[in-house]
C-alpha cells in the first residue's frame, strides 16, 4: 500500500491528536491503565514536541493533487 507525501507528513500530528484523546477520555485511560499505562506515561508523551519534517519535505505541505 502506498501513501502520498501529504499523508505521511501529516501522520505525526494525527498521532499526537489520537494520543491526547486517549489521555483525555477517562474510560479509555482506565482500560489503558489496566494494560500498564501510567499517568507518568501520559505526561511523558505530552512533553515531547512533534517530530520535525525531513529537510527535503515541503513545509507546510501543499496539495499536489495526490490522493491520501
C-alpha positions, 0 to 999 in steps of 0.5 A, a space after each residue: 500500500 502506498 501513501 502520498 507525501 501529504 499523508 505521511 507528513 501529516 501522520 505525526 500530528 494525527 498521532 499526537 491528536 489520537 494520543 491526547 484523546 486517549 489521555 483525555 477520555 477517562 474510560 479509555 485511560 482506565 482500560 489503558 491503565 489496566 494494560 500498564 499505562 501510567 499517568 507518568 506515561 501520559 505526561 511523558 508523551 505530552 512533553 515531547 514536541 512533534 517530530 520535525 519534517 525531513 529537510 527535503 519535505 515541503 513545509 507546510 505541505 501543499 496539495 499536489 493533487 495526490 490522493 491520501 
